[in-house]
Amino acid sequence: MLSTSRRRDDLRENAPRSGRTTPIAGPPEQSMSSSALEVKLLDLNRDSRGTVLRSTFHQPTHGVNRPMRIRSIAVLAIAIGVAPRNAGAQSHTALTPLADTTEMARERANFRLMLTGSVRRNIVEAAEAMPADKFGFAPTVGEFANVRTFGREIKHLAATNYILAAAALGQSAPADAGDEEGPDSVITKAQHVAYLERSFDVLAKAIDAIGDARIPVKSSPISPFQGGTATRLSLIAEALIHSYDHYGQMVVYLRMNGVVPPASRR
C-alpha cells in the first residue's frame, strides 16, 4: 500500500536558482472538469502575443524537503498550464478527444529532450560512476541520521518514476515499487542500474502519450495532484523534479567518495 506521505532524507544542500517564471493570466476562477482543463492547456501555454510559454529546468536543488518540493511542482505546473483547479473532483478515466496539435507535439519533443538529454543521462551515469562496493554508503559525519544509502537513493528514485508514470498512463503502480522504496530483489550494482533504466523507459512512454486522449490519467497517492486535478503533464513534471532532487543527493555521495560526477566532467 502506498502511503500518502514521503519520508524525506535529512541531507539538504541549497543550490542557486536561475530564471524567472512568467506569470500567466488565466481565465476567471471557476470549477472546471478535467477534460475542460485539458482543453484549456493550449490557451494557458500562450502569452498575450500568442508566444508559447515554456518552463525551464535548471540544475537540481539538492535535498529539497517535501513542502518545498510541492511548491516547486505547483510553480512548474502553473508555468506549463496544468495547475489544478478543482481539488474536489474525482479521478478521471477518459479525456475529451483532442487533435494532435502542434503545441502537443512540441510538448512531447521538449519533455523527451529533457528526459534523454539531461535527466536520464546524468542520473544513470552517476549511478554507473559509483563503485559497486560503495552502494551501501551513507554519510555518518554531520546531520545525516537515517538518510538512505546510495543504492536506496537509486531504488527510491526509480520506484517513484514507476509510480508516477503509471498514473500518467492511467495504470496502477507496480506492486514491487512498494512505498516508493523499490523491490528487495534489487541488490547488486548491475540490478540497481537496470531497475533505474527501466523506470526511465516507462516515464518515456508517459511522455509519448502527451496529447493522446485515448489514454486515461489517474491520480497517485504520492502526488500533490489529487482527484481530477492530476494531468499527464503535471505527473511527468513531478517525476522529473523528484529525479533531480535525488540526483543532487547522489552527487554529494559521489564526491564524498572521491568521484567527480560524469556531468561535471563534460
C-alpha positions in Angstrom: 0.0 0.0 0.0 1.4 3.4 -1.0 1.4 5.9 1.8 0.3 9.5 1.3 3.4 10.9 2.8 7.1 10.6 1.9 9.9 10.0 4.3 12.4 12.7 3.2 16.1 12.5 3.7 17.9 14.8 6.1 20.5 15.5 3.5 19.9 19.1 2.4 22.0 21.3 0.2 20.8 24.6 -1.3 21.6 25.3 -5.0 21.3 28.6 -6.7 18.2 29.0 -8.9 18.2 31.0 -12.1 15.4 32.2 -14.4 12.0 33.6 -13.6 8.6 32.2 -14.4 6.5 34.5 -16.5 3.1 35.0 -14.8 0.2 33.7 -16.8 -3.1 35.3 -16.6 -5.7 32.6 -16.6 -9.5 32.7 -17.1 -11.8 33.7 -14.1 -11.7 31.2 -11.3 -14.4 28.6 -11.6 -14.9 24.9 -11.3 -13.6 23.1 -14.3 -13.8 19.5 -15.3 -10.6 17.5 -16.0 -11.4 17.3 -19.7 -12.0 21.1 -19.9 -8.8 21.7 -18.1 -7.0 19.6 -20.8 -8.6 21.7 -23.5 -7.6 25.0 -21.7 -3.9 23.8 -21.7 -3.4 25.2 -25.2 -4.6 28.7 -24.2 -2.7 28.8 -20.9 0.6 28.0 -22.6 0.5 31.2 -24.6 1.1 34.8 -23.5 -0.8 37.8 -24.8 1.2 37.8 -28.0 0.5 34.2 -28.8 4.0 33.1 -27.9 4.3 29.6 -26.4 5.5 29.9 -22.8 7.9 27.2 -21.7 9.2 26.0 -18.4 13.0 25.9 -18.0 14.5 23.1 -15.9 17.7 24.1 -14.0 20.2 22.1 -12.1 18.7 20.4 -9.1 18.2 21.8 -5.7 19.9 19.2 -3.5 17.7 17.6 -0.9 14.6 19.7 -1.2 12.1 18.9 1.5 8.6 17.8 0.8 6.8 21.2 1.3 9.4 22.9 -0.9 9.1 20.1 -3.5 5.3 20.5 -3.6 5.7 24.3 -4.1 8.2 23.7 -6.9 5.9 21.3 -8.6 3.0 23.8 -8.3 5.1 26.6 -9.7 6.2 24.4 -12.7 2.6 23.2 -13.2 1.4 26.8 -13.4 4.1 27.7 -15.8 3.1 24.9 -18.2 -0.6 25.5 -17.8 -1.6 22.4 -15.8 -2.2 23.8 -12.4 -5.1 22.1 -10.6 -8.4 24.0 -10.5 -10.9 21.6 -8.8 -9.4 19.8 -5.9 -12.7 18.1 -5.1 -13.1 16.4 -8.5 -13.0 12.7 -8.9 -10.1 10.9 -10.7 -10.8 11.0 -14.4 -10.5 7.9 -16.6 -11.2 9.5 -20.0 -10.5 12.7 -21.8 -12.3 14.7 -24.4 -10.7 13.8 -27.8 -8.1 16.4 -28.8 -6.4 16.9 -32.1 -2.7 16.1 -32.1 -1.8 19.8 -32.2 1.5 21.4 -32.9 1.6 22.5 -29.3 1.2 19.0 -28.0 3.8 17.7 -30.4 6.2 20.3 -29.1 5.5 19.4 -25.5 6.3 15.8 -26.3 9.5 16.8 -28.0 10.6 19.1 -25.2 9.9 16.6 -22.5 11.7 13.9 -24.5 14.7 16.2 -24.8 14.8 17.0 -21.1 14.5 13.3 -20.2 17.0 11.8 -22.6 19.4 14.7 -22.9 19.7 15.7 -19.2 17.8 13.9 -16.5 18.2 10.3 -17.6 21.7 10.7 -18.9 23.1 12.5 -15.7 21.4 10.1 -13.2 22.3 6.9 -15.0 25.9 8.0 -15.5 26.1 9.0 -11.8 24.8 5.5 -10.8 27.3 3.8 -13.0 30.2 6.0 -11.7 29.9 4.9 -8.1 32.0 1.8 -7.3 29.9 -1.3 -6.6 31.3 -1.6 -3.0 30.0 2.0 -2.3 26.3 1.3 -3.0 25.8 0.8 0.7 27.4 4.1 1.6 25.6 6.7 3.6 27.1 9.8 5.3 27.7 9.4 9.0 29.5 12.7 9.9 27.2 15.6 10.3 23.4 15.8 10.3 22.8 12.7 8.3 21.0 10.4 10.6 18.7 7.9 8.9 19.5 9.0 5.4 19.3 6.5 2.6 22.3 4.7 1.2 23.4 5.4 -2.3 21.7 2.2 -3.5 18.5 3.1 -1.7 18.5 6.6 -3.3 18.6 4.9 -6.7 15.8 2.5 -5.9 13.6 5.2 -4.4 14.1 7.5 -7.4 13.3 4.7 -9.8 10.3 3.4 -7.8 8.8 6.9 -7.8 9.3 7.1 -11.6 7.4 3.9 -12.0 4.5 5.1 -9.7 4.1 8.5 -11.3 4.5 7.2 -14.9 1.9 4.5 -14.2 -0.6 7.2 -13.1 0.2 9.3 -16.2 -0.7 6.3 -18.3 -3.9 5.5 -16.4 -2.4 2.4 -14.8 -1.9 1.0 -11.3 1.5 1.3 -9.8 3.6 -1.8 -10.0 3.3 -3.8 -6.7 7.1 -4.1 -6.3 7.5 -0.4 -6.2 6.4 -0.6 -2.6 6.2 2.5 -0.5 8.5 4.3 -3.0 11.4 2.1 -1.9 11.6 -0.4 -4.8 11.9 -4.2 -4.7 14.0 -6.0 -2.2 15.3 -8.3 -5.0 17.4 -5.4 -6.4 20.7 -5.9 -4.6 23.8 -5.6 -6.9 25.0 -2.5 -8.7 24.0 -4.0 -12.1 20.5 -4.7 -10.8 20.2 -1.1 -9.4 21.3 0.4 -12.8 18.9 -1.9 -14.7 16.0 -1.0 -12.5 16.7 2.7 -12.9 17.0 2.4 -16.7 13.6 0.6 -16.9 11.9 3.2 -14.8 13.0 5.9 -17.3 11.7 3.7 -20.1 8.3 3.8 -18.5 8.5 7.5 -18.0 9.4 7.9 -21.7 6.1 6.0 -22.6 4.2 8.5 -20.5 5.8 11.4 -22.4 4.9 9.7 -25.7 1.3 9.7 -24.5 1.1 13.5 -24.1 -1.9 14.8 -26.1 -3.3 11.3 -26.6 -6.9 11.5 -25.5 -7.3 7.7 -25.8 -5.0 7.1 -22.8 -6.6 8.0 -19.4 -4.9 9.6 -16.5 -5.1 8.6 -12.8 -4.2 10.4 -9.6 -1.4 8.9 -7.5 -1.5 8.8 -3.6 2.1 10.0 -3.5 1.4 13.1 -5.7 0.0 16.5 -4.5 -2.2 16.4 -7.6 -5.3 14.6 -6.3 -8.6 13.6 -7.8 -9.5 15.4 -11.0 -6.5 17.8 -10.7 -4.0 15.3 -12.0 -2.9 15.7 -15.6 -0.3 13.8 -17.6 2.0 16.9 -17.9 1.8 17.6 -14.1 2.7 14.0 -13.2 5.6 13.8 -15.7 6.9 17.2 -14.4 6.7 15.9 -10.8 8.7 12.8 -11.8 11.4 14.9 -13.4 11.6 17.3 -10.4 11.8 14.4 -8.0 14.5 12.7 -10.0 16.8 15.7 -9.9 16.1 16.2 -6.2 17.7 12.8 -5.6 20.3 13.3 -8.3 21.6 16.2 -6.2 22.0 13.8 -3.2 23.7 11.2 -5.4 26.2 13.9 -6.5 27.1 14.6 -2.8 27.6 10.9 -2.1 29.9 10.6 -5.2 32.1 13.5 -4.2 32.3 12.2 -0.6 33.8 9.1 -2.1 36.3 10.9 -4.3 34.3 10.5 -7.5 33.6 13.5 -9.8 30.1 13.2 -11.3 30.3 12.5 -15.0 28.1 15.5 -15.8 30.7 17.7 -14.1 33.5 16.3 -16.3 31.8 17.3 -19.6 
